[in-house]
Amino acid sequence: MRALLIVSYTLTIILAVVSMHFLPEQVATHFGAGGHADGWGARESNAMMFAGIQTSLFLLFAFLPCAIRHIPGQWINIPNREYWLAAERREITQRMIAGLLDVYGTGFFVFMTGFFILVIRANLSTPVHLHEPTLFILLGIFLVFTAGWVVAFYRKFRSPSPDVRTWGDTGTGYGDDGFYR
């Protein structure tokens, strides 16, 4: 999944760089109600800001799992924290979080690529106008994806079976791949 995260991020950066070569000098940077442009800026600064924000978020998605090794457990907010951050399970928990962040990051960059394409199309139209119905469809798809990801996150970190808790078994019930057995 890490490869898809990198590819989706790279696509957003390529799109930002390429857009500097065919967008007008002044581009709409903000759109109000009805998709009408109400903020303007230089195409280079717009592309650089987009690329900078995407890069910052990519670094967050990519390196947050590594940082978990050094973050005290009380600062990590996951379901059933005491169980999942116990010393014998912390490494597998880190891998599970990394996988989940890779999935979410990939979905996020796909969404941002779609959004930036809408902004590019808006800036190439006369008059400059963002097609709101398409934006709302794209946003709706991303929100459904986000809701599904949150459900998957909570399911991944659910409590172990009652038998494990009752009998004090220290086995995780999870394989090396992070899936519950």
N, C-alpha and C positions, 0 to 999 in steps of 0.2 A: 504494500500500500504506500510505502514511502516514495516509490518511484512515481506513482500517480500524483502525489502531493507536489513533487518537484516539477513534473511535467505541467500540471495545472498552474503552478506559480510562474513557471517560465513563460507559458503562453500569455499570461497577463502582462509580463514585462515586455515581451516581443510586441504585443499589441500597443502598448504605450509608446515604445520607441518608433514603431512604424507609423503610428498616427501623427507624429510630428512632421512627417514628410508629405502628408496630403490634406491635413486640416487647414482651415484658414488661419491667418495670423492671430486673430481674436476669436476665442471660442467661448461658448456658454459654459460656465462652471457651476451654475445653479439654476434650477428650474422650479418655478412656483406652481400654484394650482393650475390645472388645465394643461400642464406641460410647457408653459410659456417661459422662455429664458428671462431671468431677472438678475443674473450675475455674470460678469464677463472677465476674461483674463487671457494672458498670452498662452498660445498652444504649448510652448516649451515648458512653462511653469506648471501648466495643468498636467502634462504628461509626467513631468518629474515628481510632482506631488503624488499622483496616482501610483507611480512606481515606488516611491519612498514609503508610502503607507503599506503597499502590498509586501514590500521587502521586510518591513518591521513586523508585520503579522506572520509572514513566513518564518522569520527567526523565532517568533514566539511559539508557533506550532512545532517547529523542528527541535528547539532546545529546551522547552519546558519539561519534557519527560526526563531529560538528563539532570535538570535542576532539582527534581524531586528527591534525588539521592541525598541532597544537602539541606533540604528544607525540613524543619522539625515537623513531626506528624500532626501536632495540634494546629498547624497552619494549612494543612491539606484537607480540603472539604470534599470527601467522597462518602457515599453511603457505607455504613458499617466500617468506619475508619479504623477502629481498634483491631478488628479482625484482619483487614486487608493490609494494614501497615505494620503488622507484627513482623519482627525481624525475619522469620522464616518465609514470609510471603511478600516482603517488600520488593524484591527483584521482579517477581512475576507481575505484581501490581504495576510496577513501572512500565513493563512491556505492554500490559493491557491498556494503560493510559496512553502510551505512545501510539498504539494501534488506533485507538479511538480518536486521538487528536489528528492522526494522519487522515482518517476518513472525513472528519469534520473540516479540516483544512482544505482537502480536495474539493468537497462540496462548496465551501466558501469561495475558493478561487474560480470555480466554474461559474458560480453566481456572479462574481465580480467581473469576469470576462463577458458574460452576457450583458451586464449592466453597462460596461464600458462600450460595448458594441452599440447599444441603444444610444448612448451619449454621442458617439461618433456619428451615427446615422442622423441624429438630431442636428448636429453641427454642420452636416453636409446638406441639409434641407433648407429650402427658402420658402417662408421664413423659418428661422431656427425654432424647432418645436420637438419636444420629447413625446413619443407615442406612449401615453399613460396606460392604455389597456395592456400593452405588451409588458410594460414595467410591472403592473399589478399581477399579471400571470407569472412572470419570473419571480417576483417576490413571494407569491403564494406557494410556488413550487419549493422555494428555499425554506419557507416557514414550515411546510410539511416535512421536508428533509430534516430540519432542525428538531422538530418534535419527535420524529422517528429516532434521531440520534440520541436525544435525551432519554427516551424509553430504553434504547439499547444500552446506554450508559448505566442506568439504574438496574437493568437486568444483569449486566455483567458484574456489578458489585453487590448483588443481592446477598442476603445472609446465607451461610451454609445450611444444609439440611438440618432439621431439628435433632436428628440422631447424632450428628457431629457435635452440636452444641451440648446436648445432654450428656454424652459420654466423654466429653473433654478430648475427643480425638484431635490431634494437632495436624492431621492431614488436611490439605486444602480442599480436596474434592475437585481440583482443577488440574488439568494437564499442563505440560510445559508450554503449550500454545495459548494458554489462558482461557480455554473453554471448559465449562463445567461438565463433569462426567457423571 
